[in-house]
């Protein structure tokens, strides 16, 4: 992968193997789109060009179950943002970070089980990166981010509208990982 391209609409998703094949464990198990976990699983794979062994449970379980992945509290392009319920009454939600804006707010791409096939949302650090429905209809909070190993690491990334060569950041991140062993 040489460039990170934000997904801001559903163009090209219908019948795409990242979401509609046995490689996507949620689709294979009968929990295809619309579904936040099926969507995030497929989008993560689309970004890196290969499926990864992300968690297989509800969205609220992903962050703690993703022990084989780099995780943290700083947004990164292509990372899965994980939400869970404070009360445990809801299954949680996962989405993918598509844009990190200069002011620190994020554009995420989403899907919802039994609901909306695809949408983008603007979430802000001041309110814990929560969409309005997450606090008015659910008692969610953001657990953190599961980083995608094929995108720039944590921290504000370049504006996706710029001509910034993302491949340089990807190359440097891979080199840093190799040096650490």
C-alpha positions in Angstrom: 0.0 0.0 0.0 1.4 3.4 -0.9 -1.3 5.8 0.0 -4.1 6.1 2.5 -7.3 7.0 0.8 -10.2 7.9 3.1 -13.4 6.1 2.5 -16.1 8.7 2.7 -18.9 6.9 0.9 -20.0 3.3 0.1 -19.0 3.3 -3.5 -17.4 0.0 -4.5 -18.5 -1.8 -1.3 -21.4 -3.9 -2.7 -20.2 -7.4 -3.5 -16.6 -6.4 -2.7 -14.7 -9.4 -1.2 -13.4 -7.3 1.8 -17.1 -7.3 3.0 -18.7 -10.2 1.0 -16.5 -13.2 1.2 -15.4 -15.9 3.7 -12.3 -13.9 4.5 -14.6 -11.5 6.4 -15.5 -13.7 9.5 -18.7 -11.7 10.1 -20.0 -12.2 6.6 -19.0 -15.8 6.8 -21.0 -16.2 10.0 -24.1 -14.6 8.6 -23.5 -11.2 10.2 -22.8 -9.2 7.0 -23.5 -5.6 6.3 -25.1 -3.5 7.7 -23.0 -4.3 10.8 -20.3 -2.2 12.5 -18.0 -5.2 13.1 -18.4 -6.6 9.5 -17.7 -3.1 8.2 -14.7 -2.4 10.4 -13.2 -5.9 9.7 -13.5 -5.3 5.9 -12.3 -1.7 6.0 -9.3 -2.6 8.1 -8.5 -5.3 5.5 -9.1 -3.0 2.6 -6.6 -0.5 4.0 -3.9 -3.1 4.5 -4.6 -5.2 1.5 -5.1 -8.4 3.5 -7.3 -9.7 6.2 -6.1 -9.6 9.8 -7.1 -11.7 12.8 -9.1 -8.9 14.4 -11.5 -9.9 17.2 -14.7 -11.8 16.3 -17.1 -10.5 19.0 -19.3 -7.6 19.5 -17.8 -4.1 18.9 -17.7 -3.5 22.7 -15.4 -6.5 23.1 -12.8 -5.6 20.4 -10.5 -3.3 22.2 -9.7 -5.6 25.1 -9.6 -8.7 22.8 -7.2 -7.2 20.3 -4.1 -8.3 22.3 -2.0 -9.0 19.2 -2.4 -5.5 17.8 -0.9 -2.2 18.8 -3.5 -0.2 20.7 -3.7 3.2 22.3 -5.6 6.4 23.0 -4.2 8.6 20.3 -6.1 8.6 16.9 -4.4 7.3 13.8 -5.5 7.0 10.2 -7.0 3.7 9.4 -7.3 2.7 13.1 -10.5 1.1 14.5 -12.0 3.3 17.1 -13.7 1.2 19.8 -16.7 2.0 22.0 -18.3 0.0 24.8 -21.2 0.5 27.1 -20.5 1.6 30.7 -23.5 -0.4 32.0 -22.9 -3.4 29.8 -26.4 -3.1 28.4 -25.3 -2.6 24.8 -23.0 -4.4 22.4 -20.7 -1.5 21.7 -19.6 0.0 18.4 -16.5 0.1 16.1 -15.7 2.5 13.3 -12.7 3.4 11.3 -10.7 6.7 11.4 -10.6 8.2 7.9 -9.5 11.8 8.5 -7.7 13.5 11.4 -8.4 17.2 11.1 -6.0 19.9 12.2 -8.2 20.8 15.2 -8.0 17.2 16.4 -11.5 16.1 15.5 -12.0 12.9 13.4 -14.0 11.8 10.5 -15.0 8.1 10.9 -16.7 5.6 8.6 -19.4 3.4 10.1 -22.1 0.8 9.7 -24.7 -0.4 12.1 -26.1 -3.9 12.7 -29.7 -4.0 11.5 -29.5 -0.3 10.7 -27.6 2.0 8.4 -25.4 0.4 5.7 -22.7 3.2 5.7 -22.3 6.7 7.1 -19.5 9.1 8.0 -19.4 11.0 11.3 -17.5 13.9 12.8 -16.3 13.2 16.4 -14.5 15.5 18.7 -11.9 15.0 21.5 -13.8 17.4 23.7 -16.7 14.9 24.1 -14.6 11.7 24.0 -15.0 11.2 20.3 -18.7 10.3 20.8 -21.5 10.7 18.3 -24.6 12.3 19.8 -26.6 9.0 19.7 -23.9 7.3 21.8 -24.7 9.4 24.8 -28.4 10.1 24.2 -29.5 6.5 23.3 -26.6 4.5 24.8 -24.1 4.9 27.6 -21.0 4.5 25.4 -17.5 5.7 25.9 -14.4 5.4 23.7 -12.0 2.7 24.8 -9.3 3.6 22.4 -7.9 2.7 19.0 -6.7 -0.5 17.4 -3.9 0.7 15.0 -3.7 -0.6 11.4 -0.1 -1.7 10.7 -0.2 -0.4 7.1 -1.0 3.3 7.9 0.8 6.1 9.6 1.0 5.6 13.4 -0.7 7.5 16.2 -0.9 11.2 16.0 -2.3 13.9 13.7 -1.8 12.9 10.2 -1.5 15.1 7.1 -4.7 16.5 5.6 -5.9 13.9 3.1 -6.6 16.6 0.7 -2.9 17.5 0.4 -0.4 15.9 -1.9 1.5 14.5 1.1 3.3 11.2 0.1 1.8 8.8 2.7 4.0 6.0 1.5 6.9 7.7 3.3 5.1 7.5 6.6 4.2 3.8 6.0 7.8 3.0 5.1 9.2 4.7 8.2 6.7 3.0 10.4 7.6 -0.5 9.0 11.4 0.4 9.5 10.8 1.4 13.1 8.9 -1.9 13.8 11.8 -3.9 12.2 14.4 -2.2 14.4 12.3 -2.9 17.6 12.1 -6.5 16.6 
